Amino acid sequence: MRTRRPVVAKLVNGNEEDEEYLGISRSSRRNQPRVDLSKLEMPTLKKYRRAFNLSGGVDSKEELVPAVARHFASQVVDEDDILLNFAFSLKKQYLARRGLLPKKGKGKTSGKGKK
């Protein structure tokens, strides 16, 4: 079994002291979006706005990108939950490819609740 090493950002000289020198705190790095939303096409940005009910009838990409970026950055992510769901998804995909998932019957009931 492999042991997990703590993840530490290495910057200029490859140590944590560089973070203090550059004035970078761990929380500020964590809150910054790492996705360049300006690369998204206008229809995608509009779909995002509709999906998350962002206010405003913004018509230009220059106005929509910052609004979407603010909303995207404000999302709270439970990393443990995401990783667990990802692992279950991989397992389900693995089982499905090998035909090991139970077949779902259409319109059939399990018989529970009937007398």
C-alpha positions as CSV (number, residue, x, y, z in Angstrom):
1,M,0.0,0.0,0.0
2,R,1.4,3.4,-1.0
3,T,1.5,6.2,1.5
4,R,0.2,9.6,0.6
5,R,2.6,12.5,0.6
6,P,1.3,15.9,1.5
7,V,0.8,18.1,-1.6
8,V,3.0,21.2,-1.3
9,A,3.2,23.9,-4.0
10,K,6.8,24.4,-5.1
11,L,7.5,27.8,-6.6
12,V,10.7,29.7,-7.4
13,N,13.2,27.7,-5.3
14,G,11.0,24.7,-4.8
15,N,10.0,25.2,-1.2
16,E,7.2,26.6,0.9
17,E,9.1,29.7,1.9
18,D,8.6,31.0,-1.6
19,E,4.9,31.2,-1.0
20,E,5.5,33.6,1.9
21,Y,8.0,35.7,-0.2
22,L,5.5,36.0,-3.1
23,G,2.6,36.8,-0.7
24,I,0.6,33.8,-1.8
25,S,-1.6,32.2,0.8
26,R,-3.0,28.7,0.4
27,S,-6.5,30.0,0.8
28,S,-6.1,32.6,-1.9
29,R,-4.8,30.1,-4.4
30,R,-7.6,27.7,-3.6
31,N,-10.3,30.3,-4.3
32,Q,-9.0,31.4,-7.7
33,P,-10.6,29.8,-10.6
34,R,-8.2,27.7,-12.7
35,V,-10.5,27.7,-15.7
36,D,-10.2,30.3,-18.5
37,L,-13.8,30.9,-19.1
38,S,-13.1,33.5,-21.8
39,K,-12.3,30.6,-24.1
40,L,-15.9,29.4,-24.0
41,E,-18.1,30.3,-26.9
42,M,-21.0,32.7,-26.4
43,P,-23.7,30.0,-26.6
44,T,-22.0,28.0,-23.9
45,L,-21.8,31.1,-21.6
46,K,-25.5,31.8,-22.2
47,K,-26.4,28.1,-21.3
48,Y,-24.4,28.5,-18.1
49,R,-26.3,31.7,-17.3
50,R,-29.6,30.0,-17.9
51,A,-28.7,26.8,-16.0
52,F,-27.7,28.7,-12.9
53,N,-30.3,31.5,-13.2
54,L,-27.7,34.3,-13.3
55,S,-29.4,37.7,-13.4
56,G,-29.0,40.2,-16.1
57,G,-29.6,40.3,-19.8
58,V,-25.9,40.5,-20.7
59,D,-25.5,40.4,-24.4
60,S,-21.8,40.8,-24.9
61,K,-19.1,38.2,-24.1
62,E,-17.0,40.9,-22.4
63,E,-19.8,41.3,-19.8
64,L,-20.9,37.7,-19.6
65,V,-17.4,36.2,-18.9
66,P,-16.8,38.1,-15.6
67,A,-20.4,37.3,-14.4
68,V,-19.9,33.6,-15.1
69,A,-16.4,33.6,-13.6
70,R,-17.7,35.2,-10.4
71,H,-20.4,32.6,-10.1
72,F,-18.1,29.7,-11.0
73,A,-15.5,30.9,-8.4
74,S,-18.2,31.1,-5.7
75,Q,-19.2,27.4,-6.0
76,V,-18.3,25.3,-3.0
77,V,-16.9,21.9,-3.9
78,D,-16.8,18.9,-1.5
79,E,-13.7,17.2,-2.8
80,D,-14.3,14.0,-0.9
81,D,-17.8,13.7,-2.3
82,I,-16.6,14.4,-5.8
83,L,-13.9,11.8,-5.6
84,L,-16.2,9.2,-4.1
85,N,-18.8,9.8,-6.9
86,F,-15.9,9.6,-9.5
87,A,-14.8,6.3,-8.1
88,F,-18.3,4.9,-8.1
89,S,-18.7,6.1,-11.7
90,L,-15.5,4.3,-12.7
91,K,-16.7,1.1,-11.0
92,K,-20.1,1.3,-12.7
93,Q,-18.4,1.8,-16.1
94,Y,-16.1,-1.1,-15.5
95,L,-18.9,-3.4,-14.6
96,A,-21.1,-2.3,-17.5
97,R,-18.3,-3.0,-20.0
98,R,-18.0,-6.5,-18.7
99,G,-21.8,-7.1,-18.6
100,L,-21.8,-7.5,-14.8
101,L,-24.5,-4.8,-14.0
102,P,-27.9,-6.1,-13.2
103,K,-30.4,-5.6,-16.0
104,K,-33.2,-3.1,-15.4
105,G,-36.7,-4.3,-16.4
106,K,-39.0,-1.7,-18.0
107,G,-42.3,-1.3,-16.1
108,K,-41.6,-4.2,-13.7
109,T,-42.0,-3.8,-10.0
110,S,-40.2,-5.6,-7.3
111,G,-43.5,-6.9,-5.8
112,K,-43.0,-4.9,-2.6
113,G,-46.2,-3.2,-1.4
114,K,-48.6,-5.6,-3.2
115,K,-50.9,-7.9,-1.4
